[in-house]
């Protein structure tokens, strides 16, 4: 909050806080645009909303481009180049920041001895809090810092057990062996809220429409969520309202979200829902929301449903025979769309 007030003091009463700066406050420090505008208004400062949305769309475009490169890199030589490396330890379930050591730098075709400011690079750490794209959840973004070096990470992917950080060196020089600090961006909080919201949505759909409903796919981003499910016909306006009310009731109930590892047999005994067609090992991770939802899931989640704050369905459509799709938002997005 002090950071925001300092920026507003620089602008001064009657001035305009630039869209790029408002977006940086959101992207790096987690200040929602609505909160920034409210506090700015109290100090007589306007916020460049169009500039904010332009910066947001620019970030989305970068993330989409980075994700499009992920599959190509996996299919190419990057996977072969990291095959000999030990698996990356993922620490992001409990932390947004962690220290680590650079095990390798790649340009997608070969190992690099170092990378300098302005260069795009794939970074492999021994451990990381960055979640790699998978299970419908997008890869994290954020920063890696070490010494005088600063890297901006646009997305993160996985090759077998090795996590690849796709980024660009902004300052300094990095090389294998450097000790660094990896810091996940504030957008992860929105991603986590949307991911837990998909579990609540799944539960609500089964309650309203029937237990024939099963998840058929999903996309979990910071700004929105998409959920595909089995159902033979479109939802009526009343059904959509009932589903939405059910999800919001579970959010208001402030149910605890518990994530724990166990054997597949134990998860089945506890009634965990598995994603059809997904391959699971002997050990699985079960995400429980109070007593209403148990699903096998490797993604990141909020610690209680109240942290989701709200849920709003934007659209419902058909995507194939017997398959439906819901697009929705949670948190600040759900308030904006009321």
N, C-alpha and C positions, 0 to 999 in steps of 0.2 A: 504493500500500500504506500509506503514511503517513496518507493521508486516512481509510482504513478504521480504522486503529489509533486515530486521534484520535477518531473517532465512538464506538468501543468504550470508550475511556477516559472519555468523557462519560457513557456508560451505567453503567459500573462493574460489577464482579464481582457476579453474582447478578441482574443486571438483564436487560431485554429490549430488543433493537434493533428499533424499529418497522418494520413492513412497508413503509411509504411511504419511509423512509430507505434500507432495503435495496434497494428498487426504484430509487431515485434513484442509488445507487451502481452498480447494474447498467446502467441506461438511459443515464446521463450519462458514467460513468467506466469502464464495461465490466467491473465486478466480477461474475462469475457468482454466483448464489445459493449454490451448493455451496461455493465458495471462501469466501464471507462467513461461512457457517455453520461451516466448519471452523476458521477463524481465531477467530471469536467463541467457539467451544467451548473453544479453548485458553485463552481469557481468562475462562472461566466466565460467558459471556454467551449468552443464548438469542436466537433470531431469530424474529420473528413471520412464519412461513411463509404463513399464511392471509392476512395483511395484504399480503404481497408479491404473492401470486397475485391478490388483489383489485385491487391497483394495476396489475398487468400486464394484467389483463382490461380495466380501465378505459382503459388506453392503447390496447389493441387496438380497443376500441369507438370511441374517438375517431378512430383511423386509418381504420377502416372507414367511418365517417360522412364523413370528409374525402374518401376515395376515391369515395364515392357522389356527392359534389358535383362531382368533377372532370369527369365526362362532361357534366353539366348546364352547367357553366361553359364548357366547350369549345363546346357547341352554342349557347350564348347569346352575349351581347354581349362577354364577356371576350376571346374570340378576335379579334373585330373591333377591340377597343380596343388590342390589342398588335400588330396586323398591320403597323403602320408602324415598329415598333421593330426595331433590328438584332438578329440572332440572338445568343443567349447563348453565350459561350465556356464550355465545360464543362472544368473542371480536375480533376475528381474521380477520374480514373483513377490519378493519382499523388499525390493529397493529400486529406486529410480537412478541411483548413482553407485558406481563401484570402481575400485582401482584394478588395473590389469596390466599385462605386458603384451606388446605387439609381437606376435609370432611370425607374421608374414604380411607383406605388401604385394599386391598384384595390380596389373593394369588390365586383367582379363585374358591376357595372352602369355604373360611371363611374370616371374618373381622380380621385384624391384629391390634394389639395395637401399633406396631412399625415395621420398616423394617431397616435392617442394611446393610452395605457394602457387596456386593456380592449377595444380594437377588433380585430375580425377583418379581415384584409387579405391581398391578393395582392401579392407583392413581385416585381419584375423587376430583376435585377442585370445588369451588363455581363458579369460572369463569375462562376462558382459551382462549388464542389465537390459540390453536392447533385445526386444522380442522380434524374432524373425518371422516374416510373412508365412502364414500357415493356418489351416483350420478356419479359413474365412476371414481371419483378422489380418489387417495390413501390418507391414513391418514398421517398427518404431523409427522416429527421427530424433535428432538431438545433436550433441556435440561431444567430441573427444579432444582432450587437452593434455599436453605433456611438455614440460619445459616452456619454451617459447612458441611451440606449435599449437595451432588450433585447426581442427577439422570439423566441417559441417557434415553430418550424416543425414542423407535424404531418405534412405530406406535400408532395410536389413533382410537378408535372405538366408537360406540354409542349404548346404550341400552335405548330405548324409548327417553327420553329427557336428560339422564345422559351420559356425555362424559367420556370414560375410557381411561386413558393414560397407555399404556403398556411399562414398562421400567425396568431398573435395577439400583439399588443403587450403585454408584461408590465410594462414600465417605460419612462418617458420618452416622447419624441415623435420620430417619424421623418418625413422628407420626401424627395422626389426630389432627387438631387444629393448626398445624404449619403454619406460614405465609411464602409464597414462591414467587419466581419470575419464571414465565414460559416463555421460550424463544424458539421460533420456529426457526429451522435451515434454513440456507440460501437456501437450495434446494427448499423451497416453491416458490421462485421467478421463478425457472424453471417450476415448476408445474403450476403456474398461467399462465405463457406464453403459455404452451402447452394446458391449458384448453381454454383460449381465442382463440387459434389457431383452436381448434375443432369447435368453433362457426363459424369462418371464413371459414373453410373447408366445413361445412354444407351449408353455403350460396353459396360457389363457386360450389359445386356439383349440387345444385338446378339450378344455373344459366347456367352451362354447359350442364347438362344432362336432366334437366326438373324438374318441381315442384312435380313430383311423388316421388322424393327422400325424404326419411324421416329417421331420426336417429333411429337405432335399438339397440344401445348399444355403450359403449365407455370405454376406460381405459386411464386415465391421470396420468402419472408418471413424475418424474423430467427429466428422460433421453429420454423419447419417448411418443408418443400418439398412440392410436389405435381407429379407428372410424368405426363402422358397420352401414350400410345403405341399404335401399331398392333400388334395381335396377336389371333388369332381365338378364343382360349380363355383361361380363367383359369389362373394359374400354380399349379403344385403346391407343396406345402410345401418339397420338395427344391429346386425351381427358385428359390424365393424365397431360401432359404438360400445357394444357389450365387451368386446375384446379389449378395446382401449381402456374402458373403465376398470376391467379386471386387472390389467397391468398396473394402472395408476393406484389401485387399491393395495396391491402388493408392495409398491414403492412406498406408499404412505405408512404401511405397517412396519417399516424399518426392520425387515427380516435380516438376520445374519447370513452372510455368504461364507461358506466353509469349503476350502479346497484341500484335499488330501490324497496321498497316494495309497493304493491298496492292490490286492490281487484282483484279477478279472473275476474270479469266482465270488469274492466278497462283494464286489460292486454289483454283480448280478443279484446276489442275495438281498442287497439293499434296494433293489429296484431301479438301478441307474439305467437311463436311456442311452443307447449307443447310436451313433450315426450310421445309417444303412450304407453298406459298401466300404466303410472305413476299416482299415486294418489295425488291430490292437495287439500289443504284446502281452506278456505275462503280468506286467505291472501297468496299472492305468491310473489316471488322475480323475477323481470324481469331484464335481462341483455341486454342492448342495445349497439351495436357497431355502432357509427355514425348513419346513416339512412339506413344501409344495413342489419342489423340483430337485431332481437328481439326474445329472447328465455327465457322461464322460467327455472331458474337454481339457485341452492343453493350453488354452488361452489365458489372458489376464483378466481379472475381475475386480469390482469394488468389494469392500469389506461388509457393506450393508446396503440394502436396497434404497434407503433414504438418500444415499449419495447420487442416485440416478436423477432425483429431483422431479422428473416428469417425463411423460411419454405421449407422443402424438403420431398417429398414422397419417401419412401423406397420400398414399396411393395403394390400390389393390388391383392386380391384373392377372391375366392368364399368361403362362409362358410355355404351355404345352399341354398335351392330353393328360388331364388329371393333376396338373401342377399349377399352383398359384404363387404369386409373389406379393409380399407386402414391403413397402418402403416407408421408413419412419425415422423420427428424430427423438432424442431424449435431451434432458438437461435444459440449457438455455435455448436450444433449438425448439423444444416443445413449447416453451413460453412464447417465443417469437411467432410461432405458427398458430397460436390460438385464434 
